Amino acid sequence: MRQLDDARVIQALKALADPNRFRMVQVIAEAGEISCGEVNEQFDLAQPTISHHVRLLVDAGLLTARTEGKHHMLSVDRALLTRLAGVLPARLAPERRLRGRAVARRA
């Protein structure tokens, strides 16, 4: 299991920040496991756009993909989501010290 460093947290949050990708994760989580074709049926987006979104979610580790015959099956990595939810409060806590980093202040 890869360490959940700041770069990985940011990658996952960026992937989830897009409304279509967030909804895809919701649909796939609800189904448990779903084929890419079934994902296509759930969204009014072109197939290449769906593939692009799925690739970003897989690259971020939020989705896992496996091949079953001609079908690509997708599922949510619930362990990663749980870890992500667990680290956010600690990483964003006001008492957390930024080691050697300058903090930009807004005027």
Residue, then its C-alpha position, 0 to 999 in steps of 0.5 A: m500500500r502506497q504511503l499517503d503523503d501530501a502529494r497523494v492526498i492532493q492528487a486524490l482531492k483534485a480528482l474528486a474536485d471535478p463534479n463528473r468524477f465525484r459523481m462517477v465515484q458515487v455511482i461506482a461505490e453504490a454499484g460495488e463493481i461496474s463495467c466501463g460500459e455501464v458507467n458510460e450509460q450513467f452519464d451524458l458524456a462522450q466515451p473518450t471523456i468517460s475514459h479520461h475521467v476514469r483514468l484520472l480516478v484510477d491514477a489517483g488510486l480512487l478506483t481499481a480496474r480489472t479486466e474480465g474477458k472483454h470488460h473492464m470492471l471498476s470498483v472504488d478503493r474504499a480503504l484509500l477513501t477511509r485513509l484519506a478521510g482519516v488524514l485530512p483532519a490531522r493534516l489541516a489542523p491549526e496546530r500542525r507545524l509546517r516544517g521549514r515552509a513559509v506560510a502565505r498570509r492574505a491581507 
